[in-house]
Amino acid sequence: MYKALIEDIFSNLEETEEITFPATDKDLLILTEKFLAFEISSKVFLQAIAIADYDGAAAFRYVDNYLTTLKNKKKRRQRKLLMLGASSMLQNSQRLDSKQTWDYELGHRN
């Protein structure tokens, strides 16, 4: 009987749930320090703390994913601003070029 029970336990290992642990005070301090370098809403911070209350590892994944997304958005925004700046500089340059055409009949610039 015991042998059947042990075999049953080991055969169901794939079906077991992952064990989660709440974050410690030290973990909460580390999470807070990660957020300090960025401007985030209080809603996001409180969500991370709520997740940490029942699963510390999931809270760290949440923070890392959020910060990665935030960094990527910032990079895209900077790239877009650079492209817009370069585009406006090109347009200004083209306007200047068209204003500074030579009037060949008079021999000077317009």
Beta strands, then each sheet from edge to edge (+ up, - down):
strand 1: 102-103
strand 2: 108-109
sheet 1: 1+ 2-
end
